[in-house]
Amino acid sequence: MVGIRQIAERAEVSTATVNRVIRGNGPVSPERRKRVLAAIAELDYVPNAAARALTRGRSNLLGLFVPDIANPFYAQVAKGLEDRAAEDGFRCVISSSDFDPARELELMTMYRDGTLAGLAISPLGSAADLGLQKQGARVPHVFIDRRADGSAAPLVGTSNRATAREAVSSLLEQGHRRIAMISGPRNFETAAQRIAGYQDALRRYGAPVEPGLVLQGYIGERGGREAMEAVLDQEPRPTAVFSFNNLLTIGALAAVRARGVRMPDELSLVTFDDMSLFAYVDPPITAIAQPSYDIGRAAADLLVRRLEGDERATGDITLPARLIGRGSTAPPAPAGRPAPAPPG
C-alpha cells in the first residue's frame, strides 16, 4: 500500500512536507509542492480520511443541514460552503430535513459522535430541541439564514427586515395601498423579520396595516398557491403581493395563471429569493436576490476560523441583498394615481 513515506521518497522531500501538501496548510515551496503532487499522481495515492483526522486531531468533515436542498437558495449555499471548505482540506456532509422537525433531530443525533468538525445549519427547531447547547462545546456551529431560539452562535445571512421594507416600499412608491403578504411560518425568525419589514413600510407611507392581509403559506409551491387563492378571493382585492420566498412564489404564480389574473395590470408581485427562471417568465418577476453562494462561503470560513482558534470568529455576518426590478410590478389601475410621499 502506498503511504506518506513512499510519496516522500519519490518526491525527494521529507514526510512533513508531504503532510503539509496533503493537509493544505503550512509553508511549502512551489517547486516542492509540484514534486509532491506529481508523486501522488504517479503512485495513485489516495489519502486515508480517518488517518488524516487522527493527524489533525479532529475530523475533516463539515456538516450542512438545511430544510430543503432542492430549493435553489440552499443549493447555492451548499456550493459556496463546499468550495470554501475544500480550500482548507475539508469535505462536506449535506443533509436535508425536508421541513420535518423529527428528521432534523435525527440528523443532529446521528452526528453527535465527533464525525463532524463543524456544522452550519438553517434550523427548524429551537436550540434546546436540537441539543445545541450540549453539542456546541464539542462541535462548533454557525447558523445560516436564521438562528435557533436560545442560541448565541453566530448567524450568516442578509438583513431580512431592511430588505423586505425596501421591497414593499417600492410597491408603495408606485401607488399601491392595499398590499398582501404571503408569509412563511411565523415561528421562523426570517418570517417574523420580513413581516416586520413589510409592516414598517406600510406605516412609513401611511398605508393600512391589516392582519388579514398577511397569509401564512407552508413553505412550498402548494402553500403559495393556496395563499394566493385566498388573496384573490378578498374583497376588495389587494393590488400587490409581497411573497416570503421563491417556492411560495412559484405556487402563487400557478394560482394567478389559473384565475386568469393579468400581471402587472391587475396584480403586482415582488418576492424574496430570486431564481434564474424569474427573469424569463412572462412577465419577469421582481425579486430580492440574496448572495446565497457567498453566504455558504462565509459560513465555511467562519467555521474554519473557529476550528483554528480564531477568537474573533464569533460575530454575525450580514451580507447585502439587492432588489431587482422586473416586469411583475407596475402602478395599480387606474393609472395615474399619485404615489404617496414618505413622511419627512
Secondary structure, DSSP 8 states (H G I E B T S, - for coil): ---HHHHHHHHTS-HHHHHHHHHT-S---HHHHHHHHHHHHHHT----HHHHHHHHTS-SEEEEEES-TTSHHHHHHHHHHHHHHHTTT-EEEEEE-TT-HHHHHHHHHHTTTS--SEEEE--SS-HHHHTHHHHHTTS-EEEESS--TT--S-EEEE-HHHHHHHHHHHHHHTT--SEEEEE--TTSHHHHHHHHHHHHHHHHTT----GGGEEE--SSHHHHHHHHHHHHHSSS--SEEEESSHHHHHHHHHHHHHHT--TTTT-EEEEES--GGGGTSSS--EEEE--HHHHHHHHHHHHHHHHTT-TTTTS-EEE--EEE--TT----SSTT--------
